[in-house]
Amino acid sequence: MIFNIFTAITKEIKMKKTKLGEFEELVLLTVVVLQNEAYGVRIKKELEERLGETLSVGSIQSALKRMEQKGFLTSEFGGATRKRGGKRKRIYTASRQAHRVLGEIKEIRARLWASMPELSTL
Amino acid sequence: MGQSNNIRPPKYILRILRLFVKRNYLEEIEGDMEEIFQDNMKAHSKAKARRLYAWETLKLLRPIIMKKIKVSSSPNHYGMFKNHFKTSLRSLRKNLLFSGINITGLSISMAVGILMILLLSELGSFDSFHDQKDNIYRLTSSKTMFGRERNLATASIFIANELDEKASGVERVAIVRGGLTADIKTKDGGLNINGFYSSSSFFDVFSFKLKEGNPRAALADPNSIVLTESTSRMIFGRENPMGKPMTMITGSGLNDTINGMVTGILRDPPLNSHMRFEVLVSLNTLDNTSISTSSERRDFRTDPQDISLNYIYLVLNETVKKEHIESVLANIMNGINSRIETPITHLLQPLDSFVTSESSLLENLPGPSFPLNRIFLMVGLTFIVLLSACFNYTNLSLARALRRSREIGIRKVIGASRFQVFGQFIVEAVLLALIALIIGLGLFFLIKPEFLDLPNPAARGHRMFSLDMDYVHLLYFIVFAVVTGCIAGFLPSFILSKLKGNIIFNNASKIKIFSGTDLRRVLMVFQFIMSIGLIMCAVLVHKQYRFAVDYDLGYNTDQIVNISIKGDYIDLLEYEYGKIPEVEGTSKSSMVLGIGGAIMGLAESEDRNSSIRFLINEIDEKYLDMHEFEVLAGSGFLDALKENENRQHIIVNEEFLKGLDLGPPQDAIGKNIWYNNDRLRILGVVKNFVNMSLTMNLEKAFAFVQPSDSKRYTTLGVKLSGNDLVASMEKLEKGYVGLDSVHPFESTFYDSKIAETYEQHKATYNIISFLAVLAVLISTLGLMGMAVFTVESRKKEVGIRKVLGAGIGNLALLLSRGYFVMIIIAGAIAIPLSLYLVNKIVMNEFLYRTKLGIPEVLSGFLVVVVMSAITIGRQIIMAAVRNPADTLRTE
């Protein structure tokens, strides 16, 4: 019971501080990009390719689940394949709220980049 | 790069995965993991794929993915508890018979348990009021005396002084010398008080509070007297006695007079003090040689062998170890022991064992004793009673298990965990135990006065215990009840919680009567064993006790009462008694035989070449006749000694002759021996008789002499005729009071005197038999409950058999057969076990053992058989007589 309280509090704190972590943002973007193919393994492979480093199933899954709890993602079961031992995949979709937040962040970043002094002197 | 479709991910890792992942996420995650696994199989080797699988599984251990830990901190705890509580109450009410049996058994156990707890708590608190209790020790002595190794709680003043000088770490020494019994004259007459002589350091060691007087000075000067409050009130009434003079008459023969002054009033020593006294007199009073004439020897301060009267208490420095002091003692005694006949060993005894030391091991205790082995015995027996009640509960609960299976089934189907079902039944058991506690408390208050009256010979008229209850004790009791409930309820709860919900509802016929029938049988056999065993022990101990009391001592003790004389009037009293018609005869002696008091003497043969120790009694010329000793040769004393006449004759027993090699009785008459520098002629020889109590080694050689002075007689034996002993005793008392107004009339019949010696055995016997009765009662109750249940559950069977033509006899046999088999098995185990235990533990104390006949051996067995027959029989008859039409109607 104490453990549950602990996780609830940390969730509250997290929500207050940042709406979206860096990794979460990446995962979210990947989900939007992959559209209908956005499921666990595919997301992982895509991100690994783009980032150039290996990721663990655990990190991807926990990001996905967290964002689903926050309301940035919805999901539903897709098809099962033999390769998956007959288990169905979950296809994730970004919610409207997610799109809005992504847009906001992009906006903030863009303006910051625009305000940057000339880089040639660096 | 081979075929990868048929190879599955590692089985055990998959199992672990399934263990911790949330159920909702499991399908997706398992699928992802498998897909990746297959990819890895293509890209890498099989082994690597498996490794990666395991690794990934490990990294999946994140809180958000893991199952919620099912802590039973479901917010509905209170609600569940209320429900369990209500259900338990209802179930108790529904089965009144079973509940009644259980409550009775448990209440009795609670009452006994409460008694034990209070007793132990009080024992533990003995002497706890002394500030320095952790560092107070007492000197003990061991010496071979009268042919036996004796351990005493006393030591010599000599060794105390040596220790004080030579041992570092001994901070304080208090010398308390016993033997102070004094006559005091008061306004209303006189009275007799007991106490100790004590050194002035008494109050430095012990924390007895002085109401009046200065603890440092109260016992400093000679002839200082400190009284306890109640004693002072008895002597001086309401006056303040401080500074007042007080005359005490002490010493054996009451020859010594102490003209003392009251220097202090002590608050009465509390009940939990190991030392009981009414007065303290300063030790240096005895240094005045004009006071100590006969009893105290002049060299009592310096004689290392004067070890029987002095209690030496030490306060050790915290850093000093007991063993260190003991080695110092051994060093000192090494030198001394080379000079004396039998060596003395001194050891230290810590304060917390003052009261629990065994009185048979340690003699001369200054107050009450409650030896550890007897405590263990009582605790053990209490435990047996408790077990009996617990077994009952387990048995009956298991028997009824089937009836509650529906309830359990429903609970499980709704979603109760096994733990919750378990908990429910434990709650029920604990509830029952708590109810039993309340009833038990009531029972306890009923038996408390009985228990407090138990005699304890070492307590000399004082009460041993107060058994007061404190709030702390209430807490102990509650904990005790809860623990008992848990123990009693554990097995049934465990078994009942195992029932699987679906089995009950789907396949009723498949429920095995695992309600532990075998377990129940074992428990019942256990109960029978305990009952049979306890009864047997009680019977055997009782027989031995009676035997010891009735043992043929070799002289006659019927109708002879011994009156203790404490003054100079024995001849006068004899004359007075001679006038009473009921008095057949009288005789004087200095010792009462058969009790164990001893005066030792050393005798040598005429040529002084051999010597023996022997026990001696000073008697008059009528003694041997009155007690009907068997005279084998020669005669008894013929006349009393005249005024200044020296003794010339001695009468001995057969052992005495053997010891000095004087030949057969006929030849020994006329021979001479030396005793106390007197040459005495052997006048007569008596047959061997029993002197010491049957529990100690018999001293074999014995002799009678005539006393040098009639003041040495301490006992007047009176043989009474006729049956009205009470009236005769009243006359004797009247005659006595006329001559002695100070001392109370103390008379004892031989029988009771001898019986008194066995008081402690009697107390043990009483306790054993009491607890035996309890255990048997509880077992019988349990048996009755089981019988009711068995017959109930078999009533259809009985009905059918009746219809088919079975007679009542057949039916009775059928139903009871199981029980009697159990009783026989129990008997086979209990009888040899009890015999062994009784022999080992109790009989060891007795030299002369009674023969054990078949009746005693079978006693326990027969009692149990009869009780069982009655309880089961009734049920069986009821069932057998019932009309089968009624029982089979619902079929």
Chai-1 contact restraints between the chains, C-beta under 6 A:
chainA,res_idxA,chainB,res_idxB,connection_type,confidence,min_distance_angstrom,max_distance_angstrom,comment,restraint_id
A,M1,B,V71,contact,1.0,0.0,6.0,A-B,restraint_1
A,M1,B,S73,contact,1.0,0.0,6.0,A-B,restraint_2
A,G40,B,D32,contact,1.0,0.0,6.0,A-B,restraint_3
A,V41,B,D32,contact,1.0,0.0,6.0,A-B,restraint_4
A,V41,B,E35,contact,1.0,0.0,6.0,A-B,restraint_5
A,V41,B,I36,contact,1.0,0.0,6.0,A-B,restraint_6
A,S56,B,K59,contact,1.0,0.0,6.0,A-B,restraint_7
A,V57,B,D32,contact,1.0,0.0,6.0,A-B,restraint_8
A,V57,B,E56,contact,1.0,0.0,6.0,A-B,restraint_9
A,G58,B,K59,contact,1.0,0.0,6.0,A-B,restraint_10
A,G58,B,L60,contact,1.0,0.0,6.0,A-B,restraint_11
A,G58,B,R62,contact,1.0,0.0,6.0,A-B,restraint_12
A,S62,B,R62,contact,1.0,0.0,6.0,A-B,restraint_13
A,S62,B,I64,contact,1.0,0.0,6.0,A-B,restraint_14
A,K65,B,I64,contact,1.0,0.0,6.0,A-B,restraint_15
A,K83,B,E35,contact,1.0,0.0,6.0,A-B,restraint_16
A,K83,B,Q38,contact,1.0,0.0,6.0,A-B,restraint_17
A,R84,B,G31,contact,1.0,0.0,6.0,A-B,restraint_18
A,R84,B,E34,contact,1.0,0.0,6.0,A-B,restraint_19
A,R84,B,E35,contact,1.0,0.0,6.0,A-B,restraint_20
A,G85,B,E34,contact,1.0,0.0,6.0,A-B,restraint_21
A,K87,B,E27,contact,1.0,0.0,6.0,A-B,restraint_22
A,K87,B,E30,contact,1.0,0.0,6.0,A-B,restraint_23
A,K87,B,G31,contact,1.0,0.0,6.0,A-B,restraint_24
A,R90,B,E28,contact,1.0,0.0,6.0,A-B,restraint_25
